[in-house]
Amino acid sequence: MFLAHRNLFKDKTRLALSIGGVALAVMLILLLNGFLSGMNRQITSYLDHTPGSLVVAQSGVSNLLGFNRLAYPS
């Protein structure tokens, strides 16, 4: 434990850059996740607000936002 603590705080610039890099990576993941959830909400809002209760799609389609067929043919 002492060795890890000493290595972390030996070079303050490297520690700051490492913390900044991890924070940037987490921020980008959260930003892209927000974009994806917003896109899904906007695209499916048409289906949510149509008066019909039946959606016709090709067999094997698991996602109406894009062409996501199963890896193996039916």
PyMOL CGO cylinders between C-alpha atoms (Angstrom):
from pymol import cmd
from pymol.cgo import CYLINDER

trace = [
    CYLINDER, 0.00, 0.00, 0.00, 2.81, 2.39, 0.85, 0.3, 1, 1, 1, 1, 1, 1,
    CYLINDER, 2.81, 2.39, 0.85, 4.57, 1.70, -2.46, 0.3, 1, 1, 1, 1, 1, 1,
    CYLINDER, 4.57, 1.70, -2.46, 1.41, 2.42, -4.46, 0.3, 1, 1, 1, 1, 1, 1,
    CYLINDER, 1.41, 2.42, -4.46, 0.81, 5.65, -2.53, 0.3, 1, 1, 1, 1, 1, 1,
    CYLINDER, 0.81, 5.65, -2.53, 4.41, 6.74, -3.03, 0.3, 1, 1, 1, 1, 1, 1,
    CYLINDER, 4.41, 6.74, -3.03, 4.30, 5.99, -6.80, 0.3, 1, 1, 1, 1, 1, 1,
    CYLINDER, 4.30, 5.99, -6.80, 1.06, 7.91, -7.22, 0.3, 1, 1, 1, 1, 1, 1,
    CYLINDER, 1.06, 7.91, -7.22, 2.25, 11.07, -5.55, 0.3, 1, 1, 1, 1, 1, 1,
    CYLINDER, 2.25, 11.07, -5.55, 5.86, 11.02, -6.77, 0.3, 1, 1, 1, 1, 1, 1,
    CYLINDER, 5.86, 11.02, -6.77, 5.11, 12.93, -9.97, 0.3, 1, 1, 1, 1, 1, 1,
    CYLINDER, 5.11, 12.93, -9.97, 2.21, 15.36, -9.49, 0.3, 1, 1, 1, 1, 1, 1,
    CYLINDER, 2.21, 15.36, -9.49, 1.98, 16.22, -13.21, 0.3, 1, 1, 1, 1, 1, 1,
    CYLINDER, 1.98, 16.22, -13.21, 1.58, 12.57, -14.21, 0.3, 1, 1, 1, 1, 1, 1,
    CYLINDER, 1.58, 12.57, -14.21, -1.04, 12.08, -11.49, 0.3, 1, 1, 1, 1, 1, 1,
    CYLINDER, -1.04, 12.08, -11.49, -3.03, 15.11, -12.70, 0.3, 1, 1, 1, 1, 1, 1,
    CYLINDER, -3.03, 15.11, -12.70, -2.85, 13.98, -16.33, 0.3, 1, 1, 1, 1, 1, 1,
    CYLINDER, -2.85, 13.98, -16.33, -3.95, 10.47, -15.38, 0.3, 1, 1, 1, 1, 1, 1,
    CYLINDER, -3.95, 10.47, -15.38, -6.92, 11.74, -13.37, 0.3, 1, 1, 1, 1, 1, 1,
    CYLINDER, -6.92, 11.74, -13.37, -7.83, 14.12, -16.19, 0.3, 1, 1, 1, 1, 1, 1,
    CYLINDER, -7.83, 14.12, -16.19, -7.68, 11.32, -18.76, 0.3, 1, 1, 1, 1, 1, 1,
    CYLINDER, -7.68, 11.32, -18.76, -9.93, 9.04, -16.72, 0.3, 1, 1, 1, 1, 1, 1,
    CYLINDER, -9.93, 9.04, -16.72, -12.37, 11.90, -16.10, 0.3, 1, 1, 1, 1, 1, 1,
    CYLINDER, -12.37, 11.90, -16.10, -12.45, 12.73, -19.82, 0.3, 1, 1, 1, 1, 1, 1,
    CYLINDER, -12.45, 12.73, -19.82, -13.12, 9.09, -20.72, 0.3, 1, 1, 1, 1, 1, 1,
    CYLINDER, -13.12, 9.09, -20.72, -16.00, 8.85, -18.23, 0.3, 1, 1, 1, 1, 1, 1,
    CYLINDER, -16.00, 8.85, -18.23, -17.44, 12.15, -19.49, 0.3, 1, 1, 1, 1, 1, 1,
    CYLINDER, -17.44, 12.15, -19.49, -17.35, 10.95, -23.10, 0.3, 1, 1, 1, 1, 1, 1,
    CYLINDER, -17.35, 10.95, -23.10, -19.05, 7.69, -22.20, 0.3, 1, 1, 1, 1, 1, 1,
    CYLINDER, -19.05, 7.69, -22.20, -21.83, 9.56, -20.39, 0.3, 1, 1, 1, 1, 1, 1,
    CYLINDER, -21.83, 9.56, -20.39, -22.20, 12.04, -23.26, 0.3, 1, 1, 1, 1, 1, 1,
    CYLINDER, -22.20, 12.04, -23.26, -22.48, 9.31, -25.91, 0.3, 1, 1, 1, 1, 1, 1,
    CYLINDER, -22.48, 9.31, -25.91, -24.92, 7.38, -23.73, 0.3, 1, 1, 1, 1, 1, 1,
    CYLINDER, -24.92, 7.38, -23.73, -27.06, 10.53, -23.47, 0.3, 1, 1, 1, 1, 1, 1,
    CYLINDER, -27.06, 10.53, -23.47, -26.97, 11.01, -27.24, 0.3, 1, 1, 1, 1, 1, 1,
    CYLINDER, -26.97, 11.01, -27.24, -28.06, 7.41, -27.78, 0.3, 1, 1, 1, 1, 1, 1,
    CYLINDER, -28.06, 7.41, -27.78, -30.92, 7.59, -25.30, 0.3, 1, 1, 1, 1, 1, 1,
    CYLINDER, -30.92, 7.59, -25.30, -32.07, 10.93, -26.77, 0.3, 1, 1, 1, 1, 1, 1,
    CYLINDER, -32.07, 10.93, -26.77, -31.99, 9.49, -30.29, 0.3, 1, 1, 1, 1, 1, 1,
    CYLINDER, -31.99, 9.49, -30.29, -34.01, 6.46, -29.20, 0.3, 1, 1, 1, 1, 1, 1,
    CYLINDER, -34.01, 6.46, -29.20, -36.58, 8.69, -27.51, 0.3, 1, 1, 1, 1, 1, 1,
    CYLINDER, -36.58, 8.69, -27.51, -36.90, 10.99, -30.56, 0.3, 1, 1, 1, 1, 1, 1,
    CYLINDER, -36.90, 10.99, -30.56, -37.12, 8.18, -33.09, 0.3, 1, 1, 1, 1, 1, 1,
    CYLINDER, -37.12, 8.18, -33.09, -39.66, 6.14, -31.17, 0.3, 1, 1, 1, 1, 1, 1,
    CYLINDER, -39.66, 6.14, -31.17, -41.85, 9.16, -30.36, 0.3, 1, 1, 1, 1, 1, 1,
    CYLINDER, -41.85, 9.16, -30.36, -43.61, 8.69, -33.72, 0.3, 1, 1, 1, 1, 1, 1,
    CYLINDER, -43.61, 8.69, -33.72, -44.56, 5.12, -32.79, 0.3, 1, 1, 1, 1, 1, 1,
    CYLINDER, -44.56, 5.12, -32.79, -45.60, 6.21, -29.30, 0.3, 1, 1, 1, 1, 1, 1,
    CYLINDER, -45.60, 6.21, -29.30, -47.99, 8.89, -30.59, 0.3, 1, 1, 1, 1, 1, 1,
    CYLINDER, -47.99, 8.89, -30.59, -49.64, 7.14, -33.54, 0.3, 1, 1, 1, 1, 1, 1,
    CYLINDER, -49.64, 7.14, -33.54, -53.25, 6.11, -33.01, 0.3, 1, 1, 1, 1, 1, 1,
    CYLINDER, -53.25, 6.11, -33.01, -52.71, 2.55, -34.28, 0.3, 1, 1, 1, 1, 1, 1,
    CYLINDER, -52.71, 2.55, -34.28, -51.71, -0.33, -32.06, 0.3, 1, 1, 1, 1, 1, 1,
    CYLINDER, -51.71, -0.33, -32.06, -50.10, -2.57, -34.68, 0.3, 1, 1, 1, 1, 1, 1,
    CYLINDER, -50.10, -2.57, -34.68, -46.58, -2.25, -36.09, 0.3, 1, 1, 1, 1, 1, 1,
    CYLINDER, -46.58, -2.25, -36.09, -45.64, -4.34, -39.13, 0.3, 1, 1, 1, 1, 1, 1,
    CYLINDER, -45.64, -4.34, -39.13, -42.00, -5.36, -39.38, 0.3, 1, 1, 1, 1, 1, 1,
    CYLINDER, -42.00, -5.36, -39.38, -39.95, -8.04, -41.08, 0.3, 1, 1, 1, 1, 1, 1,
    CYLINDER, -39.95, -8.04, -41.08, -39.44, -11.23, -39.10, 0.3, 1, 1, 1, 1, 1, 1,
    CYLINDER, -39.44, -11.23, -39.10, -36.25, -11.34, -37.06, 0.3, 1, 1, 1, 1, 1, 1,
    CYLINDER, -36.25, -11.34, -37.06, -35.98, -7.56, -36.60, 0.3, 1, 1, 1, 1, 1, 1,
    CYLINDER, -35.98, -7.56, -36.60, -35.16, -6.86, -32.97, 0.3, 1, 1, 1, 1, 1, 1,
    CYLINDER, -35.16, -6.86, -32.97, -34.77, -3.08, -33.22, 0.3, 1, 1, 1, 1, 1, 1,
    CYLINDER, -34.77, -3.08, -33.22, -36.94, -0.76, -35.31, 0.3, 1, 1, 1, 1, 1, 1,
    CYLINDER, -36.94, -0.76, -35.31, -34.30, 1.98, -35.25, 0.3, 1, 1, 1, 1, 1, 1,
    CYLINDER, -34.30, 1.98, -35.25, -31.95, 0.12, -37.56, 0.3, 1, 1, 1, 1, 1, 1,
    CYLINDER, -31.95, 0.12, -37.56, -31.41, -3.10, -39.40, 0.3, 1, 1, 1, 1, 1, 1,
    CYLINDER, -31.41, -3.10, -39.40, -30.50, -5.48, -36.56, 0.3, 1, 1, 1, 1, 1, 1,
    CYLINDER, -30.50, -5.48, -36.56, -31.17, -8.93, -37.89, 0.3, 1, 1, 1, 1, 1, 1,
    CYLINDER, -31.17, -8.93, -37.89, -30.03, -11.96, -35.98, 0.3, 1, 1, 1, 1, 1, 1,
    CYLINDER, -30.03, -11.96, -35.98, -26.58, -13.27, -36.80, 0.3, 1, 1, 1, 1, 1, 1,
    CYLINDER, -26.58, -13.27, -36.80, -27.96, -16.54, -38.15, 0.3, 1, 1, 1, 1, 1, 1,
    CYLINDER, -27.96, -16.54, -38.15, -30.55, -16.76, -40.95, 0.3, 1, 1, 1, 1, 1, 1,
    CYLINDER, -30.55, -16.76, -40.95, -34.10, -17.84, -40.13, 0.3, 1, 1, 1, 1, 1, 1,
]
cmd.load_cgo(trace, "trace")
